[in-house]
Amino acid sequence: MKLRIKFTKSGVMVFIGHLDMMRYFQKAMRRADIDIAYSQGFNPHQIMSFALPLGVGVYSDGEYLDIEVNSVTSSQDMRRRLNEVMVEGVTVKSVRRLADNAGNAMSLVAAADYMISFREGYMPEGFSMEKFLEFCGQDSIKVTKQTKKNTREIDLKAYMYEVKEYKDGIYMQIGAGSANNIKPDLIFNAFTQYANISIDEFALKVKRLDLYADMGEEDSHKFISLEALGEEFYE
């Protein structure tokens, strides 16, 4: 049986890297007595995959990992057992069952939304919300994106699905996943060149709110939270 776990990451845990988070959850599964399935072969390991690694220093209200289990109790019970062994800064929000033929979270991610603000005392001279929204409103925003293998020019505008001022920060929904992974830093770096200002590398406080699959057709996006693709289950 496939399950999808949604969790938050805050506090000092935002400084824990992806590989250490993976090891942490492997231990948490054993401590919570989750009947997780193991791979076959000479070196069996827990069948577990994360949706999209979170950058160090980034907060999140919506991280996901998929696991396979041999047996279950209920969504509520498994969430409770996991939270009993979680450290401060990690909270399991939901445990949901997936269809047998469901794609894993990693392959489904198409977009993410973020809340971004400046840390106290770090707002750069010359920054204004009006200027930032003017930048985002351009018809095209060409940048050079560095990947592990090469560099390529992309049009950021094609992957900026929504950007708006929200409370004391900026809300944005942008492309994510293996194909078109756009990080807020890339957008702000392009903005600094547009506005001819500089932003300290520690100035931004970034929180990822959720991750989405695209259930639309062709050029028509229909973003649905990865959580909504599963369902709660009962004993």
PAGU-392716 format. One record per residue (C-alpha): x, y negated, z negated; residue number from 1. Coordinates in nm, 4 decimals. Each point is the difference from the previous one (the first is absolute). Layout:
% residues N
X / Y / Z / NUM
...
This chain:
% residues 235
0.0000 / 0.0000 / 0.0000 / 1
0.1254 / -0.3480 / 0.0877 / 2
-0.0252 / -0.2880 / -0.2459 / 3
0.0778 / -0.3690 / 0.0328 / 4
0.1194 / -0.1911 / -0.3059 / 5
-0.0178 / -0.3788 / -0.0194 / 6
0.2195 / -0.1754 / -0.2544 / 7
0.1287 / -0.3422 / -0.1003 / 8
0.3568 / -0.1151 / -0.0559 / 9
0.0852 / -0.2964 / -0.2228 / 10
0.2325 / -0.1231 / -0.2730 / 11
0.3527 / 0.1384 / -0.0052 / 12
-0.1107 / 0.2882 / 0.2232 / 13
0.0073 / -0.2295 / 0.3036 / 14
0.3794 / 0.0271 / -0.0174 / 15
-0.0084 / 0.3795 / 0.0359 / 16
0.0771 / 0.1134 / 0.3547 / 17
-0.1987 / 0.2407 / 0.2132 / 18
0.2111 / 0.3125 / -0.0576 / 19
-0.0093 / -0.0463 / -0.3757 / 20
-0.3788 / -0.0475 / 0.0165 / 21
-0.0256 / 0.3280 / 0.1862 / 22
0.2021 / 0.1794 / -0.2679 / 23
-0.2080 / -0.1683 / -0.2685 / 24
-0.3277 / 0.1278 / 0.1454 / 25
0.1413 / 0.3496 / 0.0440 / 26
0.0688 / 0.0096 / -0.3740 / 27
-0.3363 / -0.1627 / -0.0774 / 28
-0.1829 / 0.2783 / 0.1873 / 29
0.1621 / 0.2595 / -0.2231 / 30
-0.0610 / -0.1967 / -0.3203 / 31
-0.3658 / -0.0566 / 0.0900 / 32
-0.0373 / 0.3714 / 0.0801 / 33
-0.1220 / -0.0688 / 0.3538 / 34
-0.0200 / 0.3260 / 0.1964 / 35
0.1985 / -0.1424 / 0.2901 / 36
0.0924 / 0.2244 / 0.2916 / 37
0.3605 / 0.0714 / 0.0933 / 38
0.1559 / 0.0556 / 0.3390 / 39
0.1183 / 0.3464 / 0.0994 / 40
0.3589 / 0.1002 / 0.0596 / 41
0.3328 / 0.0157 / -0.1789 / 42
-0.0309 / -0.3433 / -0.1629 / 43
-0.3701 / -0.0644 / -0.0758 / 44
-0.1087 / -0.3551 / -0.0781 / 45
-0.3245 / -0.1710 / -0.0904 / 46
-0.2153 / -0.0828 / 0.3020 / 47
-0.0183 / -0.3774 / -0.0389 / 48
0.0299 / -0.2990 / 0.2315 / 49
-0.0235 / -0.3755 / -0.0581 / 50
-0.1895 / -0.2315 / 0.2324 / 51
0.2497 / -0.2839 / 0.0450 / 52
0.3088 / -0.0630 / -0.2142 / 53
-0.0257 / -0.3223 / -0.1979 / 54
0.2909 / -0.2422 / 0.0008 / 55
0.1875 / -0.0497 / -0.3256 / 56
-0.1398 / -0.2981 / -0.1904 / 57
-0.3436 / 0.0176 / 0.1662 / 58
-0.3066 / 0.0462 / -0.2198 / 59
-0.2938 / 0.2089 / 0.1168 / 60
-0.3636 / 0.0701 / -0.0811 / 61
-0.0330 / 0.2625 / 0.2727 / 62
0.2690 / 0.2677 / 0.0441 / 63
-0.0796 / 0.3514 / 0.1190 / 64
0.1377 / 0.3487 / -0.0038 / 65
-0.1539 / 0.3148 / 0.1426 / 66
0.0463 / 0.3378 / -0.1643 / 67
-0.1204 / 0.3544 / 0.0558 / 68
-0.1324 / 0.1957 / -0.2969 / 69
-0.1034 / 0.3577 / -0.0678 / 70
-0.2870 / -0.0941 / -0.2319 / 71
-0.1728 / -0.3090 / -0.1420 / 72
-0.2242 / -0.1050 / -0.2871 / 73
-0.1583 / -0.3369 / 0.0833 / 74
0.1108 / -0.3399 / 0.1243 / 75
-0.0567 / -0.1536 / -0.3416 / 76
0.1836 / 0.2721 / -0.1910 / 77
0.3026 / 0.0030 / 0.2298 / 78
0.0225 / -0.3787 / -0.0075 / 79
-0.0118 / 0.0089 / -0.3816 / 80
0.2682 / 0.2688 / -0.0254 / 81
0.2329 / -0.1864 / 0.2335 / 82
-0.0482 / -0.3313 / -0.1795 / 83
0.0818 / 0.1670 / -0.3320 / 84
0.3520 / 0.0697 / 0.1280 / 85
0.0531 / -0.3208 / 0.1986 / 86
0.2539 / -0.2540 / -0.1216 / 87
-0.0927 / -0.3652 / -0.0469 / 88
-0.0234 / -0.1640 / 0.3412 / 89
-0.1564 / 0.2945 / 0.1848 / 90
-0.3739 / 0.0699 / -0.0171 / 91
-0.1926 / 0.2573 / 0.2011 / 92
-0.3180 / -0.1654 / 0.1308 / 93
-0.1621 / 0.2912 / 0.1812 / 94
0.0393 / 0.3632 / 0.1040 / 95
-0.2004 / 0.0961 / 0.3070 / 96
-0.0451 / 0.3139 / 0.2058 / 97
0.0788 / -0.0078 / 0.3703 / 98
-0.1426 / 0.2061 / 0.2829 / 99
0.2135 / 0.3001 / 0.0935 / 100
0.0800 / -0.1550 / 0.3377 / 101
0.0730 / -0.3492 / -0.1361 / 102
0.3213 / -0.1654 / 0.1123 / 103
0.2500 / -0.0835 / -0.2701 / 104
0.0158 / -0.3524 / -0.1353 / 105
0.3395 / -0.0708 / 0.1539 / 106
-0.1226 / 0.0647 / 0.3535 / 107
-0.3218 / -0.1999 / -0.0453 / 108
0.1292 / -0.3330 / -0.1313 / 109
-0.0680 / -0.2792 / 0.2490 / 110
-0.0346 / -0.3116 / -0.2174 / 111
0.0640 / -0.1361 / -0.3473 / 112
-0.1203 / -0.3063 / -0.1828 / 113
0.2050 / -0.2137 / -0.2352 / 114
-0.0258 / -0.2874 / -0.2432 / 115
0.3044 / -0.2248 / 0.0107 / 116
0.0925 / -0.2915 / -0.2231 / 117
0.3088 / -0.1907 / -0.1032 / 118
0.1556 / 0.0743 / -0.3353 / 119
-0.0151 / -0.2912 / -0.2419 / 120
0.2555 / -0.2618 / 0.0928 / 121
0.0882 / 0.1664 / 0.3331 / 122
-0.2306 / -0.1765 / 0.2439 / 123
0.2389 / -0.1486 / 0.2587 / 124
0.0100 / -0.3683 / 0.0778 / 125
-0.1919 / -0.0678 / 0.3178 / 126
-0.2403 / 0.2939 / -0.0328 / 127
-0.3701 / -0.0630 / 0.0413 / 128
-0.2913 / 0.2351 / 0.0491 / 129
-0.1162 / -0.2073 / 0.2958 / 130
0.3352 / 0.0467 / 0.1738 / 131
0.0003 / 0.3736 / -0.0686 / 132
-0.3513 / 0.0482 / 0.1375 / 133
0.0947 / -0.2120 / 0.3023 / 134
0.2909 / 0.2381 / 0.0599 / 135
-0.2272 / 0.3050 / -0.0324 / 136
-0.2546 / -0.1556 / 0.2367 / 137
0.2345 / -0.0009 / 0.2977 / 138
-0.0972 / 0.2065 / 0.3032 / 139
0.3307 / 0.1860 / -0.0112 / 140
0.2778 / 0.0440 / -0.2583 / 141
0.3004 / 0.1708 / 0.1583 / 142
0.2650 / 0.1403 / -0.2368 / 143
0.2844 / 0.2489 / 0.0157 / 144
-0.0689 / 0.3008 / -0.2233 / 145
0.2867 / 0.2100 / -0.1313 / 146
-0.0621 / 0.3740 / -0.0231 / 147
0.2281 / 0.2804 / -0.1151 / 148
0.1013 / 0.0765 / 0.3583 / 149
-0.0216 / -0.3288 / 0.1876 / 150
-0.1533 / -0.3448 / 0.0269 / 151
-0.3023 / -0.0976 / 0.2074 / 152
-0.2066 / -0.3063 / 0.0641 / 153
-0.3592 / 0.0134 / -0.1168 / 154
-0.2920 / -0.2389 / -0.0164 / 155
-0.0905 / -0.0258 / -0.3687 / 156
-0.3327 / -0.1555 / 0.0882 / 157
-0.1237 / 0.3322 / 0.1394 / 158
0.0354 / 0.1592 / -0.3448 / 159
-0.1234 / -0.2868 / -0.2181 / 160
-0.3644 / 0.1024 / -0.0288 / 161
-0.1007 / -0.2522 / -0.2657 / 162
0.1825 / -0.2778 / -0.1857 / 163
-0.1654 / -0.2468 / -0.2335 / 164
0.0502 / -0.2037 / -0.3132 / 165
-0.1408 / 0.1807 / -0.3017 / 166
-0.0017 / -0.1413 / -0.3540 / 167
0.3621 / -0.0925 / -0.0783 / 168
0.1553 / 0.2031 / 0.2785 / 169
-0.0246 / 0.1392 / 0.3488 / 170
-0.2014 / 0.3036 / 0.1030 / 171
0.1108 / 0.1865 / 0.3096 / 172
-0.0985 / 0.3211 / 0.1711 / 173
0.2735 / 0.1145 / 0.2346 / 174
0.1199 / 0.3008 / 0.1944 / 175
0.1550 / 0.2873 / -0.1946 / 176
0.1075 / 0.3583 / 0.0541 / 177
0.2612 / 0.1755 / 0.2090 / 178
-0.0907 / -0.1706 / 0.3297 / 179
-0.0475 / -0.3666 / -0.0919 / 180
0.1238 / -0.0605 / -0.3517 / 181
0.0011 / -0.3745 / -0.0680 / 182
0.1197 / -0.1245 / -0.3385 / 183
-0.0948 / -0.3374 / -0.1495 / 184
0.3694 / -0.0909 / -0.0153 / 185
0.0205 / 0.0153 / 0.3789 / 186
-0.2865 / -0.2462 / 0.0329 / 187
0.1487 / -0.2400 / -0.2543 / 188
0.3421 / 0.0177 / 0.1637 / 189
-0.1598 / -0.1017 / 0.3293 / 190
-0.1865 / -0.2790 / -0.1785 / 191
0.3209 / -0.1460 / -0.1481 / 192
0.1389 / -0.0406 / 0.3507 / 193
-0.3255 / -0.1547 / 0.1222 / 194
-0.0173 / -0.2474 / -0.2905 / 195
0.3767 / -0.0499 / -0.0307 / 196
0.0042 / 0.0781 / -0.3710 / 197
0.1762 / 0.2599 / -0.2137 / 198
-0.1569 / 0.2399 / -0.2487 / 199
0.1965 / 0.1651 / -0.2798 / 200
0.0136 / 0.3787 / 0.0399 / 201
-0.1630 / 0.0425 / -0.3434 / 202
-0.2658 / -0.2684 / 0.0509 / 203
-0.2887 / 0.2183 / 0.1138 / 204
-0.2174 / 0.2147 / -0.2228 / 205
-0.1564 / 0.2651 / 0.2219 / 206
-0.2815 / 0.2362 / -0.0937 / 207
-0.1321 / 0.2629 / 0.2393 / 208
-0.3742 / 0.0356 / -0.0517 / 209
-0.0878 / 0.3036 / 0.2094 / 210
0.0884 / 0.2115 / 0.3031 / 211
-0.2335 / 0.0663 / 0.2926 / 212
-0.0602 / 0.2433 / 0.2820 / 213
-0.1280 / -0.1345 / 0.3312 / 214
-0.3175 / 0.1822 / 0.0976 / 215
-0.0749 / -0.2301 / 0.2954 / 216
0.0303 / 0.0782 / 0.3678 / 217
0.2503 / -0.1461 / 0.2482 / 218
0.0485 / -0.3699 / -0.0880 / 219
-0.2880 / -0.0102 / -0.2477 / 220
0.1372 / 0.0305 / -0.3560 / 221
-0.2084 / 0.1525 / -0.2753 / 222
0.2124 / 0.0140 / -0.3131 / 223
-0.1090 / 0.2351 / -0.2773 / 224
0.1768 / 0.0440 / -0.3318 / 225
0.1831 / 0.3323 / -0.0315 / 226
-0.1932 / 0.0533 / -0.3232 / 227
-0.3331 / -0.0130 / 0.1856 / 228
0.1034 / 0.2910 / 0.2243 / 229
-0.0276 / 0.2380 / -0.2946 / 230
-0.2790 / 0.0830 / -0.2405 / 231
-0.0251 / 0.0578 / -0.3720 / 232
-0.0588 / 0.3560 / -0.1152 / 233
-0.1567 / 0.1563 / -0.3058 / 234
0.0311 / 0.3184 / -0.2026 / 235
